[in-house]
Each structure stands twice: as structure tokens, then as C-alpha cells.
Amino acid sequence: MSLDMHPQNQYIPGVCNIGRAEIRKRKQGGWIGLSITIILFGLLVYFGMPPILRLILFFPATMAAIGFLQAYMHFCAYFGMRGVFNFSSDADRISTVEEAEFRASDRRKAWQIIIYSVIIGAVVAVIAYYLPL
């Protein structure tokens, strides 16, 4: 879903709770997590560490996944759990979701992102573990 699909740049329950500035932060977090995953994997292989240690890649890979998924979905899982949203370029201008039904929808979307991220992190770690290097 591209930014063009949300031309009003507004809160949509369970669909969109962050604007361009927040999306940019989530992408940055995704790139940082991906970089850490790649560097850590390289170091583990370079120093000949036992494959079991590659399972720690779960953490940075999950961080990368959650960052990229939030950016792609225009939805912050943390904001969704807290019942807030932000479309301002100012991080301090967070607004509260008043309707209980909307907050419930946001929590469902937040859990979806969290679960997908954990699955992706686990898959990356397991693949790294089984790579014959």
C-alpha cells in the first residue's frame, strides 16, 4: 500500500495510524535492523562461531521486519497498542483514538504486525542456523 493510497494522510482505524515522518522512522529502523542482521551474520561466520549462535539473528531480523512492515502498512504497532496516532512531522503531536471499536481494530492490526515480524525473524534465524558455511 503506497502513500498515494492515503491521499488525505489521515487516521483510518486498523489500516493507517502514521504519516510520512513516522513512516520514514519505521523504514530507518528496518534498515538498521537489516544492517545489524547482515553484519552479525558475517561476524559469526567469519569467526567460525557454532551455528547455534546464529539463532541470535532472530532479534535484529525481527527488528528489521517490524520496521519494514510498519512502514509498508503505514501502521505503528506500538501506537496501535496504545490507542494513538500521528500524522504530524512533530513526534510530540500524538493524538488519542477515542472510540473503543477503533482501538480494538488498531490492536488487532498491531498484533498482526508483531506476529508477522516474529515469524520472519524466526525464519531468518533458522535459515542462518542451517546454512552450511
CORUR-V13371 format. One record per backbone hydrogen bond with DSSP energy under -1.0 kcal/mol. CO is the residue of the C=O (numbers start at 1). NH is the residue of the N-H. If there is no record, write none. Layout:
CO | NH
CO | NH
//
This chain:
2 | 5
3 | 6
6 | 9
12 | 15
12 | 16
16 | 12
17 | 86
19 | 23
20 | 24
21 | 25
22 | 26
23 | 27
24 | 28
25 | 29
26 | 30
27 | 31
28 | 32
29 | 33
30 | 34
31 | 35
32 | 36
33 | 37
34 | 38
35 | 39
36 | 40
37 | 41
38 | 42
39 | 43
40 | 44
41 | 45
42 | 46
43 | 47
44 | 49
45 | 48
50 | 53
51 | 54
52 | 55
53 | 56
54 | 57
55 | 58
56 | 59
57 | 61
58 | 62
59 | 63
60 | 64
61 | 65
62 | 66
63 | 67
64 | 68
65 | 69
66 | 70
67 | 71
68 | 72
69 | 73
70 | 74
70 | 75
74 | 17
74 | 18
76 | 80
77 | 81
78 | 82
79 | 83
79 | 84
83 | 97
85 | 95
86 | 19
90 | 93
95 | 85
99 | 103
100 | 104
101 | 105
102 | 106
103 | 107
104 | 108
105 | 109
106 | 110
107 | 111
108 | 112
109 | 113
110 | 114
111 | 115
112 | 116
113 | 117
114 | 118
115 | 119
116 | 120
117 | 121
118 | 122
119 | 123
120 | 124
121 | 125
122 | 126
123 | 127
124 | 128
125 | 129
126 | 130
127 | 131
131 | 133
//
